[in-house]
Amino acid sequence: MIAPVELIESLVFGAVVGALMVLVAGIRRIPWRYAAIVAVGYGIVFAALRAAQLGHDPGILVLFGALGGSVAIRGWDLGEQERKRISDAITSIRPAPPA
């Protein structure tokens, strides 16, 4: 069983990493809704990493790390697609209106 202090420490560590990932994704110009998904994914990964350092069950932590990684990658991919769509809409040449 995870002690409450260790659980809180892991969650705080994950929240700090998640906040930093929001900033990184914002600098990359990924929309904020997808940056939040990336932050949640990396927060889960690093909370599992911190719990592993505290000596907890490795099997469940690998499962949580894989889940967090897949959430982070999905958010990053969706954000890149949205950023590319916005960029293409801004830089595209629109046809001339009919005369």
N, C-alpha and C positions, 0 to 999 in steps of 0.2 A: 504494500500500500504506500502511495506517495504521501509524504508528510505535507501538511498544509503550507508550511513555510517554503518548502522546495517547489511546490506547485505554483505558489504566488511568484517566486523568484523566476521560474521558467516562463510564466506568462508575461511578467514585466519585461524580461529579456526579449521575448518574442514581439512585444508591443513596440519596444524601442527600435528593433530591427525593422519592423513593419513601417514605422514612421519614417525611417531613413530611406526605405525603398519607395515610399510615396514621393519623396523628394527626388530620388534618382529617376523615377519614371516621369516626373514632372519636368525635369531638366531635358529629358529625351523627347518631350512634347507629346507624350501619350496622354489621352484624355483622362481626367481624374477618376471617372468611374472604373476604368480599367486599371489605373494605377492603384486603386484601393484593393482590387482583386489580387494584383501582384503582391501588394503589401501583406495581405492576409496569408497568401501562400508562403512567402518567405518567413513571415512570423511563425507559422506552424513548423516550418523546417527548423528554424533556429531555436524554437522552444523545445522541440524534440532533441536537438543537439545538446542543449543545456541539460535536459533531463538525463540524457545518456552520460554526460560528464558527472552527474550526481550518482550514477550507478544503478539506474533502473532497468527494467526488462528490455533487452535490445530488440526482441522481435516486434513488439508493439510500437517501439520507437521508429523502427525501420518502416513500418506500415504508415505511421503518421508523417514521417519524412517524405515518403513517396507520394502520399496524398497532397501534402503541402507543395511539393515540387510540381505536381501535375496542375494544381490550381494556379501556381505562379506562372508556369509556361503558357497555360491557356489564356490567362489575363494579358500576358505580354503579347501573345500572337494576336488576340482581338484588338489590343491597343495599337499595334503596328498596322493592322489592316485599316482601322479607323483613321489613323494618322495619314496613311497613304491615300485613302479615299478623299479626305479633306484636302490634301495637297494637290491631288489630281483635279479636283473640282475648282480649286483656285487657279491653277496654271493652265487649264485646258482652254483651247480656242473655241469660242462659241460661233456657230454659223451666223452669217448675216441675216437679218430679218428680210422676208420677201418684200420686194419693191412694188 
